[in-house]
Structure formats: C-alpha cells, structure tokens
Amino acid sequence: MDRHAQAFVYEPLPARVLFGAGRRADVAAEVARLGCSRPLIVTTPEQRAWSDEIAAAFDPASTGRFTDAAMHTPWHVTVRALDAVERARADCVIAIGGGSAIGLSKAIVLQTDLPQIVLPTTYAGSEVTPIIGETRDGEKRTQRTRKVLPQVVIYDVELTMTLPPAMSAASSFNAIAHAVEALYAADGNPITSLMAEEGIASLAGALPEVMRAPSSIDARRIAQYGAWLCGTCLGAVSMGLHHKICHVLGGSFDLPHAHTHAVMISHIAAYNADAAPVAMQRIARALNAPDAWTGLYELARGLNVPLSLEALGMPEDGVDRAIELITQNAYLNPRQPDPRALRVMLARAWRGERPVRIESVKT
C-alpha cells in the first residue's frame, strides 16, 4: 500500500537551524536573541582552539569555559561541569564539538534548564535529537526528553574541515544509523522517511570524496547536510534495537561510540531484514546497493573504518554479558529480540564477518 495514503502523525521538533560557511560568527547574536549574556562554552580538550575563537565574541568577565567533555557523558564529568556553570553564573550553554561535547551540554541542560546553542564539528547528528545517554557505575542509560533539545544549532562547514578523514567516516555512521532506524520505526511517517533516505544518500555520496580530498568544502557541506537530515529524522521517531545495543556496548566496554555504530549497523539491518522489507529497500536504494546490509558493510569497508568489535577493544567473553543487558528490557524494534540469534549476530560482529540474515536459533 502507498504509505502516503496511510494515517500518520508528524511533530517537528522546535529548533532554529543556521546552515552555511562562516555562520559561527552569528553565535553572539544568537545568544542575545535568547536573552542571554553569560555563556558557558563546552568542548573537549581537542576543541580548545574553537572555544577560544567563540569566547572572543563575548566579554571575558562573563564567559565560562569547560574543556573536559568526555565520551559517553560520565556522571563525574557532568558534576564538574555543573560546578563550572555555578562559578560562571552562566545563563546559557554553548557546545562546540561532536557527541562528547554535545552530550555534556545536554546533561548540563537536563539539570539546569538553561538554553543551549550547539555548533557541531562532526557528522554524528546528536545535536538535533531529544536523546541523552549518561554513564554511571559502568552502565550507560539513555532517556528521551525535549528538555535537552538545543534552541539553536549552527552548522558551519568550516568547523568540520579539520576533522580527520577517519573520524569523519566513523561519525557519519552514527548519523546513518539514526536514519536506518528511523526508516523502520513503529512511529515513522512519510516525512521522516524522506529525510532518512535523503540523509543516507547524501552521506554515502559525500564520504568517499571527503576521504579522497579532506579539504573539499563542497563534500564536507553535503556530508553536514546529510548528518542534519539523519539526526532530525531520528529526533522525531523512536530508537530501535541498534541504538540499544550500541549504548550497551559503549557504556559496558567503553567502546568508541561512533565506531560502534559503524560496526553494528549492517548486522542490525540484516537481523531486521525480514521484519522491515520496505525500509531495507529504501536503504538499499539510497546506497545504490543490492541490499541494505551489504551496502552498509561495503560503505564501511570502503571508508576503512573498523569492521569488528574486537578491533574496538571488546573482549570476546563480553558477548554474553552484552546479550544479558540488551534483553533486560523491551525495546521497540521490527523484530523481537531473540537472545540466541542476537548472540550469533554479535559473535559475527565481534569477528568482523560479513552481515547475514539470521533465522531464529532453536534450542
């Protein structure tokens, strides 16, 4: 049946988006537009130079800095950042960076209700999702709340020009995973599906050129556009099994978040294939591939991102522990969790084998 004829609900998320080279120059005006004047600028240690540039647009006496954002948003880092908010008497947060800086900014906002402006430097897409994942006591927990949505997102392609090609590829798979899951989400709709397919196609088309010519501003701009689309569509629908698995693997084994997406998304597509045939057709079309899981795997292989969980540092005996955590709670997904089939899938992903459809595994 034509999906356009079906009933659906589409509720766009409120955010002001500025897109274009040099748009970071507008950050001071956007802070003023929010009625604020005392920002806390949040980055990782590697992004201090961008922090310096943005801070120069404000009065030093009324500008706070926190440059220790870390992967998986550990709670002890959030506690320190909240102390920085208090010391700076900050009335807004500006995050510059990828998932680590944006995740910390969301964590701050969750506790303080401060408005936030985000300037992404990677292609992960988390800046436009109402999702936050925080790590406490070795376990990463996620929640969905509009409280953590930025009021303003500034996409300045110049901020991505120094992102190393390898990290460009890995972070793009984070965004692609958002779009893949949006295409088979139970609460999906024609609008998010269009965004998802266009986002996947844009990233898949731009990334080989980003790898060949990292200084190509046109390729970087198209990749950034694709990342925005991918993040936006996930922000409007529910996450599926793939994101649950990646959060478990990241929080339990300290695996790099973007690289974990790159390893797992092709295997999850194969796992869900029979339960979501229309979504798989759209993914394959966006990738110009014979099927979704082959297209995703070949894209990762062509971009030289790691293909195995072993290469990311996960111990082989961690597979059983991961299955235990993954199956503790129900999660929206086209195919219901099958612990034995999931174990076969994770074992293949650990070894870096090609994704295959896995039938239910009998006792």
C-alpha positions in Angstrom: 0.0 0.0 0.0 1.2 3.5 -0.7 2.4 4.9 2.6 1.3 8.4 1.6 -2.3 7.2 1.9 -1.9 6.0 5.4 -2.7 8.0 8.5 0.4 9.3 10.3 1.5 11.8 12.9 4.4 14.2 12.3 5.5 16.5 15.1 8.6 18.5 14.1 11.0 19.3 16.9 11.4 23.0 17.7 14.9 24.3 16.8 16.4 27.2 15.0 19.0 26.0 12.4 21.6 28.2 10.8 23.4 26.5 7.9 26.4 27.8 5.9 30.1 28.5 5.9 31.1 31.1 8.4 27.8 31.0 10.4 29.7 30.6 13.7 30.1 34.4 13.5 26.4 34.6 14.4 26.8 32.9 17.8 26.9 36.1 19.8 23.8 37.4 18.1 22.0 34.1 18.8 22.9 34.3 22.5 21.5 37.8 22.7 18.4 36.6 20.8 17.8 34.1 23.6 18.0 36.9 26.1 21.3 35.6 27.5 24.7 37.2 28.1 26.8 34.8 30.2 27.5 31.6 28.3 29.4 28.6 29.4 31.4 27.2 26.4 31.7 23.4 26.5 34.3 21.4 24.4 36.6 18.5 24.6 40.3 19.2 25.2 40.9 18.8 21.4 38.5 21.7 20.6 40.1 24.4 22.7 41.0 26.4 19.7 37.4 26.7 18.6 36.5 27.5 22.1 39.0 30.4 22.1 37.5 31.8 18.9 33.9 31.6 20.1 34.9 33.1 23.5 36.4 36.1 21.8 32.9 37.2 20.8 32.0 37.7 24.5 33.1 39.7 27.5 35.8 37.6 29.2 34.4 38.5 32.6 31.0 37.0 31.8 32.1 33.9 29.9 32.8 30.5 31.4 34.8 27.7 29.9 34.7 23.9 30.4 37.1 21.9 28.1 36.9 18.4 29.6 33.9 16.8 27.9 34.4 13.1 27.6 33.0 10.1 25.6 29.7 8.5 26.9 29.0 11.5 29.2 30.3 10.1 32.5 28.5 11.5 35.5 31.6 12.6 37.4 32.4 14.9 34.5 28.9 16.3 34.5 29.3 17.1 38.2 32.4 19.2 37.5 30.7 20.9 34.6 27.7 21.8 36.8 30.2 23.4 39.2 31.6 25.4 36.3 28.1 26.6 35.5 27.6 27.9 39.0 31.0 29.5 39.2 30.4 31.3 35.9 26.9 32.2 36.8 26.1 31.0 33.3 22.7 31.7 31.8 23.2 29.5 28.7 25.4 26.8 27.3 27.3 26.8 24.0 28.6 23.4 22.9 31.3 23.1 20.2 32.3 19.6 19.1 30.9 16.2 18.5 28.9 13.7 20.6 31.1 14.2 23.7 30.7 18.0 23.9 27.0 17.9 22.9 26.3 15.0 25.3 27.7 17.0 28.2 25.8 20.1 27.1 22.6 18.1 27.2 23.5 16.7 30.6 24.0 20.2 31.9 20.7 21.4 30.5 18.9 18.4 31.9 19.9 19.5 35.4 19.7 23.3 34.9 17.1 24.0 32.2 19.5 26.5 30.6 19.1 27.3 26.9 21.8 25.9 24.7 23.4 26.6 21.3 25.3 23.8 19.6 27.9 24.1 16.9 28.7 20.6 15.6 32.2 19.7 14.4 31.4 16.1 13.4 28.6 14.3 11.5 27.1 12.4 14.4 23.7 14.2 14.3 23.1 14.1 18.1 22.6 17.9 18.1 19.1 17.6 16.8 17.9 14.6 18.8 16.0 14.8 22.2 18.1 11.9 23.4 20.8 11.8 26.1 22.9 8.9 27.2 24.8 9.2 30.5 27.2 6.7 32.1 27.2 5.9 35.8 28.8 3.0 37.5 29.9 1.4 34.2 26.4 1.4 32.7 25.1 3.8 30.1 21.5 4.8 30.4 19.5 6.8 27.8 16.4 8.8 28.0 14.3 10.9 25.7 13.2 14.3 26.7 12.7 17.6 24.9 14.4 19.3 27.7 17.8 18.5 26.1 17.0 19.9 22.7 19.1 22.9 21.7 17.3 26.1 21.0 19.8 26.8 18.2 22.0 24.7 16.0 24.7 26.4 13.9 26.0 24.2 11.0 29.2 25.9 9.9 31.1 23.6 7.5 34.3 25.4 8.3 34.2 23.8 11.8 34.4 20.3 10.1 37.4 21.0 7.8 40.0 19.8 10.4 38.1 16.6 11.3 40.4 13.8 10.3 39.0 11.6 7.5 38.9 8.5 9.6 36.8 10.3 12.3 34.7 11.8 9.6 33.8 8.4 8.3 33.1 6.9 11.8 30.9 9.8 13.0 28.9 9.6 9.7 27.9 6.1 10.6 26.5 7.4 13.8 24.2 9.7 11.7 23.5 6.9 9.2 22.4 4.6 12.0 19.8 7.3 13.0 18.3 7.2 9.6 18.3 3.5 9.2 16.4 3.1 12.5 14.0 5.9 11.5 13.0 4.1 8.4 11.7 1.1 10.3 10.5 2.9 13.4 7.0 2.0 14.6 6.1 5.7 14.7 7.7 6.6 11.4 5.9 8.7 8.8 6.5 9.8 5.2 8.3 13.0 6.2 10.9 11.3 8.4 11.3 8.5 5.8 12.1 11.1 3.1 14.6 12.8 5.4 16.2 9.4 6.3 16.6 8.3 2.7 18.0 11.6 1.5 20.3 11.8 4.6 21.8 8.3 3.9 22.2 9.1 0.2 23.9 12.5 0.9 26.4 11.0 3.4 27.1 7.9 1.3 27.7 10.1 -1.8 29.9 12.7 0.0 32.1 10.5 2.2 34.3 8.9 -0.4 35.2 12.4 -1.6 35.8 13.6 2.0 38.2 10.6 2.3 40.0 11.4 -1.0 40.0 15.2 -0.6 39.5 16.2 3.1 39.8 19.9 2.2 36.8 19.7 -0.2 34.4 22.2 1.3 31.6 21.0 -1.1 31.9 17.4 0.0 32.0 18.5 3.7 29.0 20.6 3.2 27.0 17.8 1.6 28.1 15.4 4.4 27.0 18.0 7.0 23.6 18.4 5.3 23.2 14.6 5.4 24.1 14.5 9.0 21.5 17.1 9.8 18.8 15.2 8.0 19.7 11.9 9.7 19.7 13.4 13.1 16.5 15.3 12.6 14.5 12.2 11.4 15.6 10.2 14.5 14.7 13.1 16.7 11.1 12.7 15.6 10.7 8.9 16.0 11.6 6.1 18.4 15.0 4.4 18.6 15.3 0.7 17.9 17.5 -2.3 18.8 20.6 -0.9 17.1 20.8 2.1 19.4 20.1 -0.1 22.5 23.0 -2.4 21.5 25.4 0.5 20.8 24.6 2.1 24.2 25.2 -1.2 26.0 28.5 -1.8 24.2 29.7 1.7 24.7 28.7 2.0 28.4 29.8 -1.5 29.4 33.0 -1.9 27.5 34.0 1.8 26.9 33.9 1.3 23.1 34.1 4.4 21.0 30.5 5.4 20.2 30.8 6.3 16.5 32.9 3.3 15.6 30.5 1.0 17.4 27.7 2.3 15.2 29.9 1.7 12.1 30.5 -2.0 13.1 27.0 -2.8 14.2 24.5 -1.1 11.8 25.0 -3.5 8.9 24.5 -6.5 11.2 21.3 -5.0 12.7 20.0 -4.3 9.2 20.4 -8.0 8.4 18.8 -9.0 11.7 15.8 -6.9 11.0 15.6 -7.6 7.2 12.6 -9.9 7.1 10.6 -7.8 9.5 11.2 -4.5 7.7 11.4 -5.2 3.9 10.2 -1.7 2.8 12.8 0.0 5.0 15.5 -2.3 3.6 14.5 -1.4 0.1 14.8 2.3 0.8 18.2 1.9 2.4 19.5 -0.2 -0.5 18.2 2.4 -2.9 19.9 5.2 -1.0 23.2 3.3 -1.1 22.8 2.0 -4.7 23.4 -1.5 -3.3 21.8 -4.9 -3.8 20.5 -5.0 -0.3 20.7 -2.7 2.8 23.1 -4.8 4.9 25.6 -5.4 2.1 25.5 -1.7 1.2 26.2 -0.6 4.7 29.0 -3.1 5.2 30.6 -2.2 1.9 30.4 1.5 2.6 32.2 0.9 6.0 34.8 -1.3 4.3 35.4 1.2 1.6 35.9 4.0 4.1 38.4 1.9 6.1 36.5 2.1 9.4 37.0 -0.8 11.8 34.7 -3.7 11.0 34.9 -5.7 14.2 34.1 -5.2 17.9 37.4 -7.0 18.6 39.3 -4.2 16.9 37.5 -1.7 19.1 38.7 -3.4 22.3 35.7 -5.6 23.3 36.7 -8.9 24.9 35.2 -12.0 23.3 33.6 -13.1 26.6 31.8 -9.8 26.6 29.3 -11.0 24.1 27.2 -13.0 26.7 27.2 -10.1 29.1 26.0 -7.8 26.3 23.2 -10.1 25.4 22.1 -10.2 29.1 21.9 -6.4 29.2 20.3 -6.0 25.8 17.4 -8.3 26.6 16.7 -7.0 30.1 14.0 -4.5 28.9 11.6 -4.4 26.0 12.7 -2.1 23.1 10.7 -1.1 20.0 12.1 -3.0 17.1 10.6 -4.6 14.0 11.9 -8.0 15.1 11.5 -9.1 18.7 14.8 -9.8 20.5 15.9 -13.4 20.0 18.7 -14.0 22.5 20.2 -16.9 20.6 20.0 -15.1 17.2 21.4 -12.0 18.8 24.3 -13.9 20.2 25.1 -15.3 16.7 24.9 -11.8 15.3 27.1 -10.2 18.0 29.7 -13.0 17.6 29.9 -12.3 13.9 30.2 -8.6 14.6 33.0 -9.3 17.1 34.9 -11.2 14.5 34.2 -8.6 11.8 32.4 -11.1 9.5 30.0 -10.0 6.8 26.5 -9.5 8.0 24.0 -12.2 7.1 20.3 -12.8 7.8 20.0 -14.9 10.9 16.9 -17.0 11.4 15.6 -17.8 14.9 18.0 -20.1 16.6 16.4 -23.2 18.1 17.5 -24.9 21.3 
